[in-house]
């Protein structure tokens, strides 16, 4: 789906810091940063990614921190009435 359409539907730029246990050294934590447009507050894209992680990857999840911010609000998005090109 087009990103502009997602923004109009309320999707926001979402960043998650995922800490997980390294598969070979369970006492060590590794960080992974995930960023995508997602729908707050339920975050279906992030939840789907975390479910995929738990099913298919060896590193056991430790914690997830989520930050979400609207890039463009509906009142900021307007159509231009005129377009000019200058040389």
C-alpha positions in Angstrom: 0.0 0.0 0.0 1.2 3.5 -0.8 2.8 5.3 2.2 0.8 8.5 1.8 -2.4 6.5 2.0 -1.1 4.7 5.2 -0.4 8.2 6.7 -3.9 9.3 5.9 -5.3 6.1 7.5 -3.5 7.0 10.8 -0.3 4.9 10.5 2.7 6.4 12.2 6.4 5.9 12.0 7.1 3.3 14.7 10.6 2.4 16.0 11.2 -0.5 18.3 14.3 -1.4 20.2 14.3 -5.1 20.6 16.7 -6.7 23.1 17.2 -10.4 22.7 19.4 -13.1 24.2 22.2 -14.2 21.9 21.6 -17.9 20.9 25.1 -19.1 21.7 25.6 -16.9 24.8 22.2 -16.7 26.6 23.7 -14.4 29.2 24.5 -11.7 26.7 21.9 -9.3 25.2 22.0 -8.0 21.6 20.0 -5.0 20.3 18.0 -4.9 17.1 16.2 -1.8 15.8 13.0 -2.2 13.8 11.3 0.7 12.0 8.2 0.7 10.0 4.8 2.5 9.5 2.4 1.0 12.0 -1.0 1.7 13.5 -0.9 2.8 17.1 -1.8 1.8 19.8 -2.3 -1.9 18.7 0.8 -2.0 16.4 -0.2 -4.9 14.2 2.9 -4.8 12.0 5.2 -4.9 15.0 3.2 -7.7 16.7 3.4 -9.7 13.4 7.1 -9.2 13.3 7.6 -10.3 16.9 5.5 -13.4 16.3 7.6 -14.2 13.3 10.7 -13.7 15.4 9.5 -16.1 18.2 8.5 -18.8 15.6 11.6 -18.6 13.4 14.6 -17.1 15.1 16.8 -18.6 17.8 17.4 -15.5 19.9 14.9 -15.4 22.8 13.3 -12.0 23.2 14.2 -10.1 26.4 12.3 -6.8 26.0 10.9 -4.4 23.4 10.7 -0.5 23.7 8.4 1.2 21.3 8.3 4.8 20.1 5.7 6.1 17.7 5.2 9.5 16.1 2.9 10.9 13.4 4.9 12.3 10.5 2.1 14.0 8.8 -1.3 14.8 10.3 -4.4 15.0 8.1 -4.7 18.8 8.5 -1.1 19.2 7.3 -1.7 17.2 4.1 -3.3 19.3 1.3 -3.4 19.3 -2.4 -1.6 22.0 -4.3 -3.8 24.3 -6.4 -0.9 25.4 -8.7 2.4 24.0 -9.7 5.2 26.1 -11.3 8.5 25.1 -12.8 11.3 27.7 -13.0 14.4 27.3 -15.1 
